[in-house]
Amino acid sequence: MSPTADKTRPSTVSQPVRVVVVMDPISEIKPAKDTTLAMLLAAQERGWELWYAEQRDLWLRDGAPLARLARVTVKNDLEDWYELGESQVQGLSEFDVILMRKDPPFDMEYIYTTYILERAEEAGVLVVNRPQGLRDMNEKVYTAWFPQCCAPTLITRDMADMHAFLKEHGRIVCKPLYGMGGRSIFVLEQSDKNANVIFETMTEYGTRFAIVQKYLPEIVESGDSRILVIDGEPAPYALARIPSATDNRGNLAAGAKGVGRELNERDRWLVGQIGPELRRRGMLFVGLDVIGGFVTEINVTSPTGVRELDKQFGTRIAGLLMDAIEKRLQ
């Protein structure tokens, strides 16, 4: 896979490709960092027709997936990055591609949305990523399918088991199963008197599952690296997110610094373990979070990092995704 995509490259699909993007409000994104904007720019450069919707604009009527859509034009302009046309009701089955880019929380509303998108998929629309995969592959829990790639991990609602895990490893990370962007992530040491209240909060007093993982000290110097996987193959660079001096979290949304780096042998081994299954299950754009050579999350909902890597290395990673989409459409 080439690390760049020619922005003037014409589409190889015979007719104009009609694309719907489902995302958070486009007016509120940060265009310098937004991966969805990069995808839309890459699709638009190929002459594809772009339509915009938010989660609230989707519904089912007698089993048919419908949406209130607006034509969208995007620009690589940090002050003025989009224009929307008038909204109109259309059937989602009339389109070629749906880009599902709604951010978590991964709650019941998100799951209901995947049902609507799955009805479109059953009518022949390519949904990126596949609705069934979005439901089945929780970003924290799905690491359990690849234990050879991961550090010690416990998913439980039993607070006594969490305490035992903390005692075993001395320092752990505790986080909920539904969030994103570093929200509600705690680093605990065995002597921490807040352990009880954190376990109680994470599990809602033992009524909800949460995840605890062995703390990986490499995050301080090397960061939490995001490896983007496109139809089972890695992009050529990873984005190492280095926590700030006042925070444990390697998330850009939490103030971490994004530093690009080339993939190493361990990175490629991890993608070799996980990528083929992602491809088989129709997950065309996935982000692996890697700390100290271990996968901590498999991000399938709305992985980011494209704009930062493109800026640092001159790549056009979103163009690689459009290549993969074209192959699926042929």
Phi and psi restraints in degrees (value plus and minus 20) as a CYANA .aco file:
   2 SER   PHI     -90.5   -50.5
   2 SER   PSI     122.1   162.1
   3 PRO   PHI     -94.9   -54.9
   3 PRO   PSI     -29.1    10.9
   4 THR   PHI    -149.6  -109.6
   4 THR   PSI     140.1   180.1
   5 ALA   PHI    -151.1  -111.1
   5 ALA   PSI     111.0   151.0
   6 ASP   PHI     -89.8   -49.8
   6 ASP   PSI      99.6   139.6
   7 LYS   PHI     -85.4   -45.4
   7 LYS   PSI     -38.5     1.5
   8 THR   PHI    -112.9   -72.9
   8 THR   PSI     -18.7    21.3
   9 ARG   PHI     -83.4   -43.4
   9 ARG   PSI     103.8   143.8
  10 PRO   PHI     -94.1   -54.1
  10 PRO   PSI     137.8   177.8
  11 SER   PHI     -87.4   -47.4
  11 SER   PSI     122.5   162.5
  12 THR   PHI    -113.7   -73.7
  12 THR   PSI     -20.6    19.4
  13 VAL   PHI    -101.7   -61.7
  13 VAL   PSI     120.5   160.5
  14 SER   PHI     -85.0   -45.0
  14 SER   PSI     -58.7   -18.7
  15 GLN   PHI    -132.9   -92.9
  15 GLN   PSI     141.2   181.2
  16 PRO   PHI     -77.0   -37.0
  16 PRO   PSI     114.5   154.5
  17 VAL   PHI    -105.3   -65.3
  17 VAL   PSI     109.7   149.7
  18 ARG   PHI    -122.0   -82.0
  18 ARG   PSI     103.4   143.4
  19 VAL   PHI    -143.1  -103.1
  19 VAL   PSI     112.4   152.4
  20 VAL   PHI    -127.3   -87.3
  20 VAL   PSI     113.1   153.1
  21 VAL   PHI    -131.0   -91.0
  21 VAL   PSI     108.9   148.9
  22 VAL   PHI    -126.6   -86.6
  22 VAL   PSI      98.2   138.2
  23 MET   PHI    -170.4  -130.4
  23 MET   PSI     154.0   194.0
  24 ASP   PHI     -91.1   -51.1
  24 ASP   PSI     145.8   185.8
  25 PRO   PHI     -70.2   -30.2
  25 PRO   PSI     103.5   143.5
  26 ILE   PHI     -86.9   -46.9
  26 ILE   PSI     -44.0    -4.0
  27 SER   PHI     -89.7   -49.7
  27 SER   PSI     -38.3     1.7
  28 GLU   PHI    -124.7   -84.7
  28 GLU   PSI     -18.9    21.1
  29 ILE   PHI     -94.1   -54.1
  29 ILE   PSI     144.5   184.5
  30 LYS   PHI    -121.5   -81.5
  30 LYS   PSI      79.4   119.4
  31 PRO   PHI     -80.0   -40.0
  31 PRO   PSI     -48.3    -8.3
  32 ALA   PHI     -87.8   -47.8
  32 ALA   PSI     -42.3    -2.3
  33 LYS   PHI    -140.3  -100.3
  33 LYS   PSI     -24.6    15.4
  34 ASP   PHI    -102.6   -62.6
  34 ASP   PSI      97.7   137.7
  35 THR   PHI     -89.7   -49.7
  35 THR   PSI     -54.7   -14.7
  36 THR   PHI     -81.7   -41.7
  36 THR   PSI     -60.1   -20.1
  37 LEU   PHI     -81.3   -41.3
  37 LEU   PSI     -60.9   -20.9
  38 ALA   PHI     -80.4   -40.4
  38 ALA   PSI     -60.4   -20.4
  39 MET   PHI     -83.1   -43.1
  39 MET   PSI     -64.8   -24.8
  40 LEU   PHI     -85.9   -45.9
  40 LEU   PSI     -58.8   -18.8
  41 LEU   PHI     -82.6   -42.6
  41 LEU   PSI     -62.7   -22.7
  42 ALA   PHI     -85.7   -45.7
  42 ALA   PSI     -59.2   -19.2
  43 ALA   PHI     -88.8   -48.8
  43 ALA   PSI     -61.9   -21.9
  44 GLN   PHI     -83.6   -43.6
  44 GLN   PSI     -57.4   -17.4
  45 GLU   PHI     -82.6   -42.6
  45 GLU   PSI     -41.9    -1.9
  46 ARG   PHI    -111.0   -71.0
  46 ARG   PSI     -16.2    23.8
  47 GLY   PHI      63.4   103.4
  47 GLY   PSI      -5.6    34.4
  48 TRP   PHI     -96.2   -56.2
  48 TRP   PSI     130.9   170.9
  49 GLU   PHI    -111.8   -71.8
  49 GLU   PSI     104.1   144.1
  50 LEU   PHI    -130.9   -90.9
  50 LEU   PSI     114.2   154.2
  51 TRP   PHI    -148.5  -108.5
  51 TRP   PSI     125.3   165.3
  52 TYR   PHI    -137.7   -97.7
  52 TYR   PSI     118.5   158.5
  53 ALA   PHI    -168.2  -128.2
  53 ALA   PSI     133.3   173.3
  54 GLU   PHI    -125.5   -85.5
  54 GLU   PSI     148.8   188.8
  55 GLN   PHI     -74.5   -34.5
  55 GLN   PSI     -59.1   -19.1
  56 ARG   PHI     -87.6   -47.6
  56 ARG   PSI     -34.4     5.6
  57 ASP   PHI    -108.9   -68.9
  57 ASP   PSI     -17.7    22.3
  58 LEU   PHI    -125.8   -85.8
  58 LEU   PSI     126.0   166.0
  59 TRP   PHI    -181.8  -141.8
  59 TRP   PSI     149.0   189.0
  60 LEU   PHI    -133.7   -93.7
  60 LEU   PSI     117.6   157.6
  61 ARG   PHI    -152.5  -112.5
  61 ARG   PSI      94.2   134.2
  62 ASP   PHI      32.6    72.6
  62 ASP   PSI      18.9    58.9
  63 GLY   PHI      65.7   105.7
  63 GLY   PSI     -27.4    12.6
  64 ALA   PHI    -112.6   -72.6
  64 ALA   PSI     111.9   151.9
  65 PRO   PHI    -101.5   -61.5
  65 PRO   PSI     103.1   143.1
  66 LEU   PHI    -144.0  -104.0
  66 LEU   PSI     141.8   181.8
  67 ALA   PHI    -174.2  -134.2
  67 ALA   PSI     130.7   170.7
  68 ARG   PHI    -115.5   -75.5
  68 ARG   PSI      87.7   127.7
  69 LEU   PHI    -137.0   -97.0
  69 LEU   PSI     130.6   170.6
  70 ALA   PHI    -147.7  -107.7
  70 ALA   PSI     116.4   156.4
  71 ARG   PHI     -82.3   -42.3
  71 ARG   PSI     117.7   157.7
  72 VAL   PHI    -146.4  -106.4
  72 VAL   PSI     116.5   156.5
  73 THR   PHI    -136.3   -96.3
  73 THR   PSI     113.5   153.5
  74 VAL   PHI    -135.3   -95.3
  74 VAL   PSI     134.8   174.8
  75 LYS   PHI    -157.2  -117.2
  75 LYS   PSI     127.4   167.4
  76 ASN   PHI    -106.1   -66.1
  76 ASN   PSI      46.8    86.8
  77 ASP   PHI    -156.1  -116.1
  77 ASP   PSI      99.4   139.4
  78 LEU   PHI     -91.6   -51.6
  78 LEU   PSI     -32.6     7.4
  79 GLU   PHI    -124.4   -84.4
  79 GLU   PSI     -45.8    -5.8
  80 ASP   PHI    -166.7  -126.7
  80 ASP   PSI      64.6   104.6
  81 TRP   PHI    -124.5   -84.5
  81 TRP   PSI     -21.9    18.1
  82 TYR   PHI    -176.9  -136.9
  82 TYR   PSI     137.6   177.6
  83 GLU   PHI    -156.9  -116.9
  83 GLU   PSI     115.3   155.3
  84 LEU   PHI    -133.5   -93.5
  84 LEU   PSI     119.7   159.7
  85 GLY   PHI    -107.9   -67.9
  85 GLY   PSI    -190.6  -150.6
  86 GLU   PHI     -92.6   -52.6
  86 GLU   PSI     121.2   161.2
  87 SER   PHI     -94.0   -54.0
  87 SER   PSI     127.6   167.6
  88 GLN   PHI    -170.1  -130.1
  88 GLN   PSI     130.3   170.3
  89 VAL   PHI    -104.0   -64.0
  89 VAL   PSI     108.7   148.7
  90 GLN   PHI    -160.8  -120.8
  90 GLN   PSI     138.0   178.0
  91 GLY   PHI    -101.3   -61.3
  91 GLY   PSI     111.2   151.2
  92 LEU   PHI     -85.3   -45.3
  92 LEU   PSI     -44.5    -4.5
  93 SER   PHI     -89.8   -49.8
  93 SER   PSI     -28.0    12.0
  94 GLU   PHI    -104.9   -64.9
  94 GLU   PSI     -23.0    17.0
  95 PHE   PHI    -125.2   -85.2
  95 PHE   PSI     146.4   186.4
  96 ASP   PHI    -112.2   -72.2
  96 ASP   PSI     -60.0   -20.0
  97 VAL   PHI    -157.8  -117.8
  97 VAL   PSI     120.5   160.5
  98 ILE   PHI    -142.2  -102.2
  98 ILE   PSI     103.0   143.0
  99 LEU   PHI    -114.7   -74.7
  99 LEU   PSI      90.0   130.0
 100 MET   PHI    -109.2   -69.2
 100 MET   PSI      83.8   123.8
 101 ARG   PHI    -145.6  -105.6
 101 ARG   PSI       3.7    43.7
 102 LYS   PHI     -90.8   -50.8
 102 LYS   PSI     107.3   147.3
 103 ASP   PHI     -88.5   -48.5
 103 ASP   PSI     134.1   174.1
 104 PRO   PHI     -79.4   -39.4
 104 PRO   PSI     146.5   186.5
 105 PRO   PHI     -95.5   -55.5
 105 PRO   PSI     126.3   166.3
 106 PHE   PHI    -106.6   -66.6
 106 PHE   PSI      65.6   105.6
 107 ASP   PHI    -138.2   -98.2
 107 ASP   PSI    -191.8  -151.8
 108 MET   PHI     -85.2   -45.2
 108 MET   PSI     -51.7   -11.7
 109 GLU   PHI     -83.4   -43.4
 109 GLU   PSI     -58.3   -18.3
 110 TYR   PHI     -83.4   -43.4
 110 TYR   PSI     -64.2   -24.2
 111 ILE   PHI     -83.6   -43.6
 111 ILE   PSI     -62.9   -22.9
 112 TYR   PHI     -78.8   -38.8
 112 TYR   PSI     -57.7   -17.7
 113 THR   PHI     -83.0   -43.0
 113 THR   PSI     -58.4   -18.4
 114 THR   PHI     -85.2   -45.2
 114 THR   PSI     -49.5    -9.5
 115 TYR   PHI     -83.9   -43.9
 115 TYR   PSI     -62.6   -22.6
 116 ILE   PHI     -82.5   -42.5
 116 ILE   PSI     -65.2   -25.2
 117 LEU   PHI     -86.3   -46.3
 117 LEU   PSI     -51.9   -11.9
 118 GLU   PHI     -87.7   -47.7
 118 GLU   PSI     -52.9   -12.9
 119 ARG   PHI     -84.3   -44.3
 119 ARG   PSI     -57.0   -17.0
 120 ALA   PHI     -86.5   -46.5
 120 ALA   PSI     -61.8   -21.8
 121 GLU   PHI     -80.4   -40.4
 121 GLU   PSI     -61.2   -21.2
 122 GLU   PHI     -85.2   -45.2
 122 GLU   PSI     -41.0    -1.0
 123 ALA   PHI    -107.7   -67.7
 123 ALA   PSI     -19.2    20.8
 124 GLY   PHI      88.8   128.8
 124 GLY   PSI     -16.3    23.7
 125 VAL   PHI    -102.7   -62.7
 125 VAL   PSI     118.1   158.1
 126 LEU   PHI    -102.9   -62.9
 126 LEU   PSI      93.9   133.9
 127 VAL   PHI    -123.9   -83.9
 127 VAL   PSI     105.8   145.8
 128 VAL   PHI    -139.5   -99.5
 128 VAL   PSI      89.9   129.9
 129 ASN   PHI    -108.1   -68.1
 129 ASN   PSI     144.1   184.1
 130 ARG   PHI     -76.8   -36.8
 130 ARG   PSI     115.9   155.9
 131 PRO   PHI     -77.9   -37.9
 131 PRO   PSI     -61.9   -21.9
 132 GLN   PHI     -83.0   -43.0
 132 GLN   PSI     -60.2   -20.2
 133 GLY   PHI     -84.1   -44.1
 133 GLY   PSI     -59.1   -19.1
 134 LEU   PHI     -81.2   -41.2
 134 LEU   PSI     -57.4   -17.4
 135 ARG   PHI     -94.4   -54.4
 135 ARG   PSI     -61.1   -21.1
 136 ASP   PHI    -101.4   -61.4
 136 ASP   PSI     -47.9    -7.9
 137 MET   PHI    -128.0   -88.0
 137 MET   PSI      46.8    86.8
 138 ASN   PHI     -73.5   -33.5
 138 ASN   PSI     116.7   156.7
 139 GLU   PHI     -85.7   -45.7
 139 GLU   PSI     -48.4    -8.4
 140 LYS   PHI    -110.6   -70.6
 140 LYS   PSI     -65.4   -25.4
 141 VAL   PHI     -90.0   -50.0
 141 VAL   PSI     -53.6   -13.6
 142 TYR   PHI     -85.6   -45.6
 142 TYR   PSI     -35.5     4.5
 143 THR   PHI     -79.5   -39.5
 143 THR   PSI     -43.1    -3.1
 144 ALA   PHI     -83.7   -43.7
 144 ALA   PSI     -40.6    -0.6
 145 TRP   PHI     -97.1   -57.1
 145 TRP   PSI     -29.6    10.4
 146 PHE   PHI    -154.6  -114.6
 146 PHE   PSI      38.4    78.4
 147 PRO   PHI     -81.4   -41.4
 147 PRO   PSI     -45.0    -5.0
 148 GLN   PHI     -87.7   -47.7
 148 GLN   PSI     -34.9     5.1
 149 CYS   PHI    -120.8   -80.8
 149 CYS   PSI     -24.0    16.0
 150 CYS   PHI    -141.0  -101.0
 150 CYS   PSI     134.6   174.6
 151 ALA   PHI     -93.8   -53.8
 151 ALA   PSI     147.0   187.0
 152 PRO   PHI     -71.4   -31.4
 152 PRO   PSI     111.2   151.2
 153 THR   PHI    -161.1  -121.1
 153 THR   PSI     119.8   159.8
 154 LEU   PHI    -149.5  -109.5
 154 LEU   PSI     108.0   148.0
 155 ILE   PHI    -137.1   -97.1
 155 ILE   PSI      96.0   136.0
 156 THR   PHI    -179.4  -139.4
 156 THR   PSI     147.6   187.6
 157 ARG   PHI    -135.3   -95.3
 157 ARG   PSI     -16.0    24.0
 158 ASP   PHI    -110.4   -70.4
 158 ASP   PSI      92.7   132.7
 159 MET   PHI     -89.3   -49.3
 159 MET   PSI     -49.5    -9.5
 160 ALA   PHI     -85.2   -45.2
 160 ALA   PSI     -59.1   -19.1
 161 ASP   PHI     -85.4   -45.4
 161 ASP   PSI     -55.8   -15.8
 162 MET   PHI     -84.1   -44.1
 162 MET   PSI     -63.2   -23.2
 163 HIS   PHI     -82.1   -42.1
 163 HIS   PSI     -60.5   -20.5
 164 ALA   PHI     -84.7   -44.7
 164 ALA   PSI     -58.1   -18.1
 165 PHE   PHI     -85.4   -45.4
 165 PHE   PSI     -60.8   -20.8
 166 LEU   PHI     -83.4   -43.4
 166 LEU   PSI     -61.9   -21.9
 167 LYS   PHI     -84.8   -44.8
 167 LYS   PSI     -58.5   -18.5
 168 GLU   PHI     -84.9   -44.9
 168 GLU   PSI     -60.9   -20.9
 169 HIS   PHI    -126.3   -86.3
 169 HIS   PSI     -33.8     6.2
 170 GLY   PHI      62.7   102.7
 170 GLY   PSI     -55.7   -15.7
 171 ARG   PHI    -168.8  -128.8
 171 ARG   PSI     109.4   149.4
 172 ILE   PHI    -158.4  -118.4
 172 ILE   PSI     146.1   186.1
 173 VAL   PHI    -132.2   -92.2
 173 VAL   PSI     113.7   153.7
 174 CYS   PHI    -143.3  -103.3
 174 CYS   PSI     112.0   152.0
 175 LYS   PHI    -173.9  -133.9
 175 LYS   PSI     137.5   177.5
 176 PRO   PHI     -95.2   -55.2
 176 PRO   PSI     148.4   188.4
 177 LEU   PHI    -112.0   -72.0
 177 LEU   PSI     -25.9    14.1
 178 TYR   PHI    -135.4   -95.4
 178 TYR   PSI     -25.6    14.4
 179 GLY   PHI    -114.2   -74.2
 179 GLY   PSI    -191.0  -151.0
 180 MET   PHI    -178.1  -138.1
 180 MET   PSI     148.9   188.9
 181 GLY   PHI      46.6    86.6
 181 GLY   PSI       1.6    41.6
 182 GLY   PHI      63.1   103.1
 182 GLY   PSI     -10.0    30.0
 183 ARG   PHI     -92.3   -52.3
 183 ARG   PSI     114.8   154.8
 184 SER   PHI      38.6    78.6
 184 SER   PSI      17.6    57.6
 185 ILE   PHI    -121.3   -81.3
 185 ILE   PSI     110.1   150.1
 186 PHE   PHI    -144.4  -104.4
 186 PHE   PSI     119.6   159.6
 187 VAL   PHI    -125.6   -85.6
 187 VAL   PSI     105.5   145.5
 188 LEU   PHI    -141.1  -101.1
 188 LEU   PSI     119.7   159.7
 189 GLU   PHI    -128.3   -88.3
 189 GLU   PSI     140.0   180.0
 190 GLN   PHI     -78.8   -38.8
 190 GLN   PSI     -51.0   -11.0
 191 SER   PHI    -105.0   -65.0
 191 SER   PSI     -21.1    18.9
 192 ASP   PHI     -90.9   -50.9
 192 ASP   PSI      99.8   139.8
 193 LYS   PHI     -95.5   -55.5
 193 LYS   PSI     -26.4    13.6
 194 ASN   PHI    -108.0   -68.0
 194 ASN   PSI     -21.4    18.6
 195 ALA   PHI     -76.6   -36.6
 195 ALA   PSI     -66.1   -26.1
 196 ASN   PHI     -78.9   -38.9
 196 ASN   PSI     -69.0   -29.0
 197 VAL   PHI     -88.4   -48.4
 197 VAL   PSI     -54.0   -14.0
 198 ILE   PHI     -87.5   -47.5
 198 ILE   PSI     -64.5   -24.5
 199 PHE   PHI     -83.8   -43.8
 199 PHE   PSI     -59.5   -19.5
 200 GLU   PHI     -83.1   -43.1
 200 GLU   PSI     -61.7   -21.7
 201 THR   PHI     -89.0   -49.0
 201 THR   PSI     -65.5   -25.5
 202 MET   PHI     -82.5   -42.5
 202 MET   PSI     -57.4   -17.4
 203 THR   PHI    -120.9   -80.9
 203 THR   PSI     -19.4    20.6
 204 GLU   PHI      29.0    69.0
 204 GLU   PSI      35.9    75.9
 205 TYR   PHI      38.9    78.9
 205 TYR   PSI      24.8    64.8
 206 GLY   PHI      61.4   101.4
 206 GLY   PSI      -4.1    35.9
 207 THR   PHI    -126.8   -86.8
 207 THR   PSI     -26.2    13.8
 208 ARG   PHI    -155.6  -115.6
 208 ARG   PSI     126.5   166.5
 209 PHE   PHI     -94.6   -54.6
 209 PHE   PSI     127.0   167.0
 210 ALA   PHI    -161.4  -121.4
 210 ALA   PSI     152.6   192.6
 211 ILE   PHI    -141.3  -101.3
 211 ILE   PSI     117.7   157.7
 212 VAL   PHI    -147.1  -107.1
 212 VAL   PSI     120.2   160.2
 213 GLN   PHI    -153.3  -113.3
 213 GLN   PSI     131.3   171.3
 214 LYS   PHI     -79.7   -39.7
 214 LYS   PSI     113.1   153.1
 215 TYR   PHI     -88.4   -48.4
 215 TYR   PSI     113.9   153.9
 216 LEU   PHI    -129.7   -89.7
 216 LEU   PSI      86.9   126.9
 217 PRO   PHI     -85.6   -45.6
 217 PRO   PSI     -35.9     4.1
 218 GLU   PHI     -80.8   -40.8
 218 GLU   PSI     -38.5     1.5
 219 ILE   PHI     -80.6   -40.6
 219 ILE   PSI     -48.4    -8.4
 220 VAL   PHI     -85.2   -45.2
 220 VAL   PSI     -66.2   -26.2
 221 GLU   PHI    -114.5   -74.5
 221 GLU   PSI     -61.7   -21.7
 222 SER   PHI    -118.1   -78.1
 222 SER   PSI     -36.9     3.1
 223 GLY   PHI      61.3   101.3
 223 GLY   PSI    -197.6  -157.6
 224 ASP   PHI    -122.1   -82.1
 224 ASP   PSI      86.9   126.9
 225 SER   PHI    -108.7   -68.7
 225 SER   PSI     114.2   154.2
 226 ARG   PHI    -120.3   -80.3
 226 ARG   PSI      96.8   136.8
 227 ILE   PHI    -123.4   -83.4
 227 ILE   PSI      99.5   139.5
 228 LEU   PHI    -107.7   -67.7
 228 LEU   PSI     109.8   149.8
 229 VAL   PHI    -136.9   -96.9
 229 VAL   PSI      98.6   138.6
 230 ILE   PHI    -132.4   -92.4
 230 ILE   PSI      90.8   130.8
 231 ASP   PHI      29.2    69.2
 231 ASP   PSI      25.1    65.1
 232 GLY   PHI      69.1   109.1
 232 GLY   PSI     -27.7    12.3
 233 GLU   PHI    -135.2   -95.2
 233 GLU   PSI     124.8   164.8
 234 PRO   PHI    -100.7   -60.7
 234 PRO   PSI     124.9   164.9
 235 ALA   PHI     -84.9   -44.9
 235 ALA   PSI     137.1   177.1
 236 PRO   PHI     -92.8   -52.8
 236 PRO   PSI     -33.8     6.2
 237 TYR   PHI    -152.1  -112.1
 237 TYR   PSI     133.0   173.0
 238 ALA   PHI    -129.4   -89.4
 238 ALA   PSI     135.2   175.2
 239 LEU   PHI    -127.5   -87.5
 239 LEU   PSI      85.8   125.8
 240 ALA   PHI    -102.6   -62.6
 240 ALA   PSI     101.2   141.2
 241 ARG   PHI    -122.7   -82.7
 241 ARG   PSI      87.3   127.3
 242 ILE   PHI    -111.1   -71.1
 242 ILE   PSI     101.5   141.5
 243 PRO   PHI     -81.6   -41.6
 243 PRO   PSI     132.2   172.2
 244 SER   PHI     -90.8   -50.8
 244 SER   PSI     147.0   187.0
 245 ALA   PHI     -85.4   -45.4
 245 ALA   PSI     -37.0     3.0
 246 THR   PHI    -130.1   -90.1
 246 THR   PSI      -6.3    33.7
 247 ASP   PHI    -166.1  -126.1
 247 ASP   PSI     129.8   169.8
 248 ASN   PHI    -109.7   -69.7
 248 ASN   PSI     -32.6     7.4
 249 ARG   PHI    -111.9   -71.9
 249 ARG   PSI     110.8   150.8
 250 GLY   PHI    -114.1   -74.1
 250 GLY   PSI      39.2    79.2
 251 ASN   PHI    -145.5  -105.5
 251 ASN   PSI     112.6   152.6
 252 LEU   PHI     -80.0   -40.0
 252 LEU   PSI     -56.7   -16.7
 253 ALA   PHI     -86.0   -46.0
 253 ALA   PSI     -39.6     0.4
 254 ALA   PHI    -120.4   -80.4
 254 ALA   PSI      -8.2    31.8
 255 GLY   PHI      78.4   118.4
 255 GLY   PSI     -13.5    26.5
 256 ALA   PHI     -89.3   -49.3
 256 ALA   PSI     135.7   175.7
 257 LYS   PHI    -117.2   -77.2
 257 LYS   PSI     110.9   150.9
 258 GLY   PHI    -110.8   -70.8
 258 GLY   PSI      99.0   139.0
 259 VAL   PHI    -144.6  -104.6
 259 VAL   PSI      98.1   138.1
 260 GLY   PHI     -94.8   -54.8
 260 GLY   PSI     129.8   169.8
 261 ARG   PHI    -170.0  -130.0
 261 ARG   PSI     137.2   177.2
 262 GLU   PHI     -91.8   -51.8
 262 GLU   PSI     132.7   172.7
 263 LEU   PHI     -87.4   -47.4
 263 LEU   PSI     125.7   165.7
 264 ASN   PHI    -127.9   -87.9
 264 ASN   PSI     160.0   200.0
 265 GLU   PHI     -81.8   -41.8
 265 GLU   PSI     -59.7   -19.7
 266 ARG   PHI     -84.6   -44.6
 266 ARG   PSI     -61.6   -21.6
 267 ASP   PHI     -76.2   -36.2
 267 ASP   PSI     -66.8   -26.8
 268 ARG   PHI     -87.8   -47.8
 268 ARG   PSI     -54.0   -14.0
 269 TRP   PHI     -84.2   -44.2
 269 TRP   PSI     -63.3   -23.3
 270 LEU   PHI     -81.2   -41.2
 270 LEU   PSI     -65.5   -25.5
 271 VAL   PHI     -84.5   -44.5
 271 VAL   PSI     -56.1   -16.1
 272 GLY   PHI     -83.5   -43.5
 272 GLY   PSI     -50.9   -10.9
 273 GLN   PHI     -96.2   -56.2
 273 GLN   PSI     -58.4   -18.4
 274 ILE   PHI    -122.5   -82.5
 274 ILE   PSI     -55.5   -15.5
 275 GLY   PHI     -75.7   -35.7
 275 GLY   PSI     -65.9   -25.9
 276 PRO   PHI     -79.2   -39.2
 276 PRO   PSI     -56.7   -16.7
 277 GLU   PHI     -91.4   -51.4
 277 GLU   PSI     -55.7   -15.7
 278 LEU   PHI     -81.6   -41.6
 278 LEU   PSI     -64.0   -24.0
 279 ARG   PHI     -82.9   -42.9
 279 ARG   PSI     -64.7   -24.7
 280 ARG   PHI     -80.2   -40.2
 280 ARG   PSI     -53.5   -13.5
 281 ARG   PHI    -114.5   -74.5
 281 ARG   PSI     -10.4    29.6
 282 GLY   PHI      55.2    95.2
 282 GLY   PSI       5.7    45.7
 283 MET   PHI    -117.2   -77.2
 283 MET   PSI      75.8   115.8
 284 LEU   PHI    -100.6   -60.6
 284 LEU   PSI     -41.5    -1.5
 285 PHE   PHI    -161.4  -121.4
 285 PHE   PSI      86.9   126.9
 286 VAL   PHI    -155.2  -115.2
 286 VAL   PSI     126.9   166.9
 287 GLY   PHI    -135.4   -95.4
 287 GLY   PSI     102.5   142.5
 288 LEU   PHI    -112.7   -72.7
 288 LEU   PSI     107.7   147.7
 289 ASP   PHI    -116.0   -76.0
 289 ASP   PSI     105.0   145.0
 290 VAL   PHI    -148.9  -108.9
 290 VAL   PSI     106.3   146.3
 291 ILE   PHI    -145.6  -105.6
 291 ILE   PSI     105.1   145.1
 292 GLY   PHI      37.3    77.3
 292 GLY   PSI      10.8    50.8
 293 GLY   PHI      64.1   104.1
 293 GLY   PSI     -11.6    28.4
 294 PHE   PHI    -141.0  -101.0
 294 PHE   PSI     118.3   158.3
 295 VAL   PHI     -97.7   -57.7
 295 VAL   PSI     108.2   148.2
 296 THR   PHI    -126.8   -86.8
 296 THR   PSI     -47.2    -7.2
 297 GLU   PHI    -169.1  -129.1
 297 GLU   PSI     133.7   173.7
 298 ILE   PHI    -141.9  -101.9
 298 ILE   PSI      80.1   120.1
 299 ASN   PHI    -106.7   -66.7
 299 ASN   PSI      93.0   133.0
 300 VAL   PHI    -132.1   -92.1
 300 VAL   PSI     -33.6     6.4
 301 THR   PHI     -99.4   -59.4
 301 THR   PSI     -85.2   -45.2
 302 SER   PHI    -167.0  -127.0
 302 SER   PSI      42.9    82.9
 303 PRO   PHI     -80.5   -40.5
 303 PRO   PSI     129.2   169.2
 304 THR   PHI    -145.2  -105.2
 304 THR   PSI    -195.8  -155.8
 305 GLY   PHI      95.8   135.8
 305 GLY   PSI     -28.5    11.5
 306 VAL   PHI     -83.9   -43.9
 306 VAL   PSI     -68.3   -28.3
 307 ARG   PHI     -84.0   -44.0
 307 ARG   PSI     -59.4   -19.4
 308 GLU   PHI     -84.6   -44.6
 308 GLU   PSI     -64.4   -24.4
 309 LEU   PHI     -87.9   -47.9
 309 LEU   PSI     -61.7   -21.7
 310 ASP   PHI     -79.6   -39.6
 310 ASP   PSI     -60.8   -20.8
 311 LYS   PHI     -86.4   -46.4
 311 LYS   PSI     -59.2   -19.2
 312 GLN   PHI     -99.3   -59.3
 312 GLN   PSI     -51.8   -11.8
 313 PHE   PHI    -141.0  -101.0
 313 PHE   PSI     -21.8    18.2
 314 GLY   PHI      52.7    92.7
 314 GLY   PSI      -2.1    37.9
 315 THR   PHI     -99.0   -59.0
 315 THR   PSI     150.6   190.6
 316 ARG   PHI    -155.1  -115.1
 316 ARG   PSI      54.4    94.4
 317 ILE   PHI     -87.0   -47.0
 317 ILE   PSI     -56.1   -16.1
 318 ALA   PHI     -82.0   -42.0
 318 ALA   PSI     -50.2   -10.2
 319 GLY   PHI     -84.2   -44.2
 319 GLY   PSI     -53.4   -13.4
 320 LEU   PHI     -84.7   -44.7
 320 LEU   PSI     -57.9   -17.9
 321 LEU   PHI     -85.3   -45.3
 321 LEU   PSI     -60.9   -20.9
 322 MET   PHI     -83.6   -43.6
 322 MET   PSI     -55.4   -15.4
 323 ASP   PHI     -78.0   -38.0
 323 ASP   PSI     -66.0   -26.0
 324 ALA   PHI     -85.3   -45.3
 324 ALA   PSI     -58.0   -18.0
 325 ILE   PHI     -85.1   -45.1
 325 ILE   PSI     -63.5   -23.5
 326 GLU   PHI     -79.1   -39.1
 326 GLU   PSI     -60.2   -20.2
 327 LYS   PHI     -82.4   -42.4
 327 LYS   PSI     -59.0   -19.0
 328 ARG   PHI     -90.4   -50.4
 328 ARG   PSI     -47.4    -7.4
 329 LEU   PHI    -101.3   -61.3
 329 LEU   PSI     -40.7    -0.7
